[in-house]
């Protein structure tokens, strides 16, 4: 029989048994907690893919952004009555870039026939830092103030000296220079007595002033200076008036080749056939001038044709047509830009002061430099019409003294 506690206490080992039961219950509870199901594992779904929207191209207004080339605008007539000259100038500028293999200048053409001022505004809005052109003096006057306000110089192809200034420079062949050159040469050959026939109008007025100044400067005398209208019979009347002061050693006819050729027989008829006929720079722009028998022995001063003939042959080969004589101005304007480009940092304003280089520049038409009046001073030669061609009788200087 089991032994009992006489003090009323529970049998020995009960507390230990309770403790063991409590521990067992705790363990059992702990075991139940570890096996409670956590529910189904989450299903892995593939990532949601959204359709890729195509990127829209950025459209720029005007000409594309180009930070690797200088922007130069060419303002010429590309439509209307002067489109032929304008296109020839445009072709010449592209030819100059190709010949020079220059890739740091981009030339963009703008049509002045639809408005020179509008063309200039568009060129400036496109970021051009230099303007080549326009061709006509009135267009230069319209463009120059607009470009000047923007700090952009204009190198024009006009020969009207009154359009120069206010940031506009003229590359055209100015009549005063050709008249002065041929008068000086005639004076060197012993000519002292001169006569002159000039048409009424702006060109004639400028030619008259240049002629009087040149003869006076050379130490000669203008015995008679007659004007005429470009209508039938007018030049004949002027020659008859001139005959009253004959004889003359040389007579300037400040007009184109056709007018001069028609005047010579009338001069002979009125006792002035022994006078040497002098012409102006207008003659050099006429390819048929040497084929006019009446002008045999005539003298005129102009830019040299030596390099121009080579240029014209290459132009015909490239574009399938003969260039206009004035197109050489476009070619030389690009050479001028390339020459100055080494002092023109990319993205900066064009260094206008470099246009005033007293040493001048070289081109197809020979040496030239811009004077204080912004008009191109040119090294001119004197040519004589002889045997159906022109012969250089006084070469142009190769350059200028600084």
KAMORA-V156491 format. One record per backbone hydrogen bond with DSSP energy under -0.5 kcal/mol. NH is the residue of the N-H (numbers start at 1). CO is the residue of the C=O. E is the energy in kcal/mol with one decimal. If there is no record, write none. Layout:
nh;co;e
NH;CO;E
NH;CO;E
//
This chain:
nh;co;e
6;4;-0.7
8;5;-1.5
14;11;-1.3
17;13;-1.5
18;14;-2.9
19;15;-2.8
20;16;-2.1
21;17;-2.3
22;18;-3.3
23;19;-2.5
24;20;-2.4
25;21;-3.0
26;22;-2.6
27;23;-2.7
28;24;-3.0
29;25;-3.0
30;26;-3.1
31;27;-3.0
32;28;-2.3
33;29;-2.0
34;30;-1.3
35;31;-0.7
35;32;-0.8
36;33;-0.7
45;43;-0.6
50;48;-0.5
59;57;-0.6
60;58;-0.6
70;104;-3.6
72;70;-0.6
72;106;-2.6
73;130;-2.9
74;108;-2.8
75;73;-0.6
75;132;-2.9
76;74;-0.7
76;110;-1.7
78;76;-0.6
83;80;-1.6
86;82;-2.3
87;83;-2.9
88;84;-1.8
89;85;-2.2
90;86;-2.3
91;87;-2.7
92;88;-2.0
93;89;-2.0
94;90;-1.8
95;91;-2.3
96;92;-2.1
97;93;-1.7
98;94;-2.2
99;95;-2.9
100;96;-2.1
101;97;-0.7
101;98;-0.6
102;97;-1.7
103;101;-0.5
106;70;-3.1
108;72;-2.2
108;106;-0.5
110;74;-2.8
112;76;-1.6
112;110;-0.5
115;112;-1.7
119;115;-2.1
120;116;-2.3
121;117;-2.3
122;118;-2.3
123;119;-2.3
124;120;-2.4
125;121;-2.3
126;122;-1.7
127;124;-1.6
128;123;-1.9
129;71;-2.2
130;71;-0.6
131;153;-2.0
132;73;-3.3
133;155;-3.2
134;75;-0.6
140;136;-1.9
141;137;-2.3
142;138;-1.4
143;139;-2.3
144;140;-3.0
145;141;-0.6
146;142;-0.5
147;143;-2.5
148;144;-2.8
149;145;-1.9
150;146;-0.9
151;148;-1.3
152;147;-2.7
153;151;-0.5
154;167;-2.6
155;131;-3.0
156;154;-0.8
156;169;-3.6
157;134;-2.5
161;159;-1.0
163;160;-2.2
164;161;-1.3
165;168;-2.5
168;165;-1.3
169;154;-3.3
170;374;-2.5
171;156;-2.4
172;158;-1.8
174;172;-0.9
177;174;-0.9
178;174;-1.3
179;175;-2.5
180;176;-2.2
181;177;-2.2
182;178;-2.1
183;179;-2.2
184;180;-2.1
185;181;-2.0
186;182;-2.4
187;183;-2.6
188;184;-2.0
189;185;-1.3
190;187;-1.7
191;186;-2.3
194;192;-0.6
194;221;-3.2
195;250;-2.0
196;224;-2.1
197;252;-2.9
198;226;-2.4
199;254;-0.7
200;228;-2.6
205;201;-2.3
206;202;-2.1
207;203;-2.7
208;204;-2.6
209;205;-2.1
210;206;-2.4
211;207;-2.5
212;208;-2.5
213;209;-2.1
214;210;-2.5
215;211;-2.5
216;212;-2.0
217;213;-2.6
218;214;-1.9
219;215;-0.6
219;216;-1.0
220;215;-2.8
221;192;-2.5
223;194;-2.5
223;221;-0.9
224;194;-0.8
226;196;-2.9
228;198;-1.3
231;229;-1.9
234;231;-1.8
235;231;-0.5
237;233;-1.8
238;234;-1.9
239;235;-2.0
240;236;-2.2
241;237;-2.0
242;238;-2.0
243;239;-2.0
244;241;-1.0
245;242;-2.1
246;243;-1.3
249;193;-1.7
250;193;-1.3
251;276;-2.7
252;195;-2.6
253;278;-2.6
254;197;-2.5
254;252;-0.6
255;253;-2.0
260;256;-2.1
261;257;-2.7
262;258;-1.9
263;259;-1.5
264;260;-1.5
265;261;-0.7
266;262;-0.6
267;263;-2.1
268;264;-2.3
269;265;-2.1
270;266;-1.3
271;268;-1.6
272;267;-2.8
275;272;-1.4
276;249;-2.6
278;251;-2.7
279;299;-2.7
283;280;-1.6
284;281;-0.8
285;281;-0.5
285;282;-1.0
286;283;-1.5
287;285;-0.7
289;286;-1.4
291;288;-1.2
292;289;-1.2
293;291;-0.8
295;292;-1.8
296;293;-1.8
297;385;-3.4
298;295;-2.4
299;277;-2.4
300;383;-2.0
302;381;-2.4
309;305;-2.2
310;306;-0.9
311;307;-2.4
312;308;-3.2
313;309;-1.8
314;310;-1.9
315;311;-2.6
316;312;-2.4
317;313;-1.8
318;314;-1.7
319;315;-3.1
320;316;-2.0
327;324;-1.9
328;325;-1.2
329;326;-2.0
330;326;-0.6
330;327;-0.7
331;327;-1.6
332;328;-2.7
333;329;-1.9
334;330;-1.3
335;331;-1.8
336;332;-2.4
337;333;-1.8
338;334;-2.7
339;335;-2.3
340;336;-1.8
341;337;-1.3
342;338;-0.5
343;340;-2.3
344;341;-2.1
345;343;-0.6
348;345;-2.1
350;129;-0.5
352;350;-1.8
354;351;-1.9
355;352;-2.0
356;353;-1.5
357;354;-1.3
360;357;-1.3
361;368;-3.2
366;363;-1.8
368;361;-2.2
369;377;-1.8
370;355;-0.7
371;375;-2.2
374;371;-1.9
376;170;-2.3
377;369;-4.2
378;376;-0.6
379;367;-2.2
380;378;-0.8
381;302;-2.8
382;394;-2.3
383;300;-3.2
384;391;-2.8
385;298;-2.1
386;384;-0.6
386;389;-3.0
389;386;-1.0
391;384;-2.8
393;382;-2.6
393;391;-0.6
394;382;-1.5
400;359;-0.6
//
